[in-house]
Amino acid sequence: MYPAAFDYHAPTTVKDALKLLGKLDDAKLLAGGHSLIPMMKLRLAQPKHLIDLGKVKGLGGVKEEKGVIVVGAMTTHWEVESSKVLKAKVPVVSETAAVIGDPAVRNKGTIGGSLAHGDPAADMPATAIALGFEFVCEGPKGKRTVKVDDWFKGLMETALKDTELLTTIRIPVWAAGSGACYMKFPHPASRFAIVGVCAAVTLDKGGVCKKVGVGVTGAGTRAVRAKTVEAALLNKPLDAKTIEAAAQKAADGVDVQADLQGSVEYKSHLCRVFARRALEAAVKRAQG
Ligand SMILES: Cc1cc2nc3c(=O)[nH]c(=O)nc-3n(C[C@H](O)[C@H](O)[C@H](O)COP(=O)(O)OP(=O)(O)OC[C@H]3O[C@@H](n4cnc5c(N)ncnc54)[C@H](O)[C@@H]3O)c2cc1C
């Protein structure tokens, strides 16, 4: 399969990439190409211009800045998976990257590409919601920061504007006494999440939940925050009964879709099972 013909552009600065994006009619940004190129081959996307971000300086890497982990949008899944900083400060982010696709996908695909694309079955969105990522976008009017709860708008739709580039992802480091875990039921061929849940909790010395984040991906048209699960856990001691009761609400607020992977009932059941498992693991980690 071949994509329709397009013109290729390879800017080296964010400024030039934005200029091209503003000037060219029907242009698409290209990161790792592991979502865009298959769509172009299937003729689901036929942009006239591709603006390759591969040579743009300053869009890669992981660093810590005042208690926040700052990840460049062009950082590959493999770099996220193997980053010493992420493994030490927010290991669940590395663990999530490690279960994306296969080594070929992880070596080319980028964290920014995944989060800008907003595939409903992508893994990182669940973790982004649970931890509270922020997205730094740059456009003709300068920079703006978008919180994760305002980011995923619908099926492959995010808050990113056509004239903007996602440059950086900001990941908060949770306090001591926190634990997080991402678990998914993977599609056997692609490894995309049929359902994936990330749970993050902070416990006080008495084992009471003082902060919680739960993100669900795969089941609906976009990744969502499981607000009713969070509400059922906050300010409660997280024993098995409380976790089980909260996990029962994991499909509430998710627009669960029936598709070739399963019925609404089946996927809702997976939401509940994986919420419980992810919560149990997160609590265990928070307890140290
Ligand atoms: C066989 C296969 C299996 C996969 N399995 C999984 C899986 O299990 N879990 C999972 O989560 N993903 C999976 N993926 C998707 C993979 O993670 C992609 O790498 C990712 O979704 C897109 O990242 P990319 O860098 O390749 O982006 P691209 O394909 O280059 O771009 C995707 C979209 O995002 C836009 N974009 C990219 N970067 C930016 C930016 N910085 N600013 C603004 N817009 C941008 C592009 O214009 C395009 O519209 C799989 C892909 C394949 C081919």
The ligand as an ORCA input file, in Angstrom:
! r2SCAN-3c Opt
* xyz 0 1
  C       1.741     -2.058     14.864
  C       1.470     -0.923     15.798
  C       1.160     -1.213     17.116
  C       0.912     -0.183     18.027
  N       0.586     -0.507     19.303
  C       0.345      0.482     20.201
  C       0.024      0.179     21.546
  O      -0.016     -0.962     21.970
  N      -0.229      1.227     22.377
  C      -0.167      2.544     21.969
  O      -0.397      3.437     22.769
  N       0.162      2.854     20.712
  C       0.411      1.865     19.808
  N       0.743      2.187     18.526
  C       0.798      3.613     18.116
  C       2.187      4.169     18.387
  O       2.369      4.340     19.756
  C       2.414      5.522     17.672
  O       3.774      5.713     17.740
  C       1.759      6.745     18.300
  O       0.392      6.616     18.426
  C       1.943      7.967     17.431
  O       3.197      8.476     17.634
  P       4.105      8.866     16.424
  O       5.275      9.560     16.978
  O       4.353      7.679     15.580
  O       3.187      9.963     15.671
  P       2.827     10.160     14.143
  O       2.240      8.927     13.571
  O       3.971     10.751     13.402
  O       1.710     11.292     14.296
  C       0.437     10.994     14.823
  C      -0.430     12.258     14.788
  O       0.002     13.186     15.772
  C       0.414     14.423     15.167
  N       1.623     14.848     15.870
  C       2.709     14.082     16.112
  N       3.604     14.770     16.860
  C       3.060     15.985     17.085
  C       3.490     17.138     17.804
  N       4.653     17.173     18.477
  N       2.672     18.211     17.828
  C       1.481     18.188     17.182
  N       1.016     17.124     16.501
  C       1.797     16.034     16.453
  C       0.644     14.105     13.700
  O       0.427     15.235     12.872
  C      -0.389     13.006     13.466
  O      -1.652     13.586     13.232
  C       0.997      1.171     17.597
  C       1.335      1.472     16.264
  C       1.577      0.435     15.379
  C       1.936      0.768     13.971
*
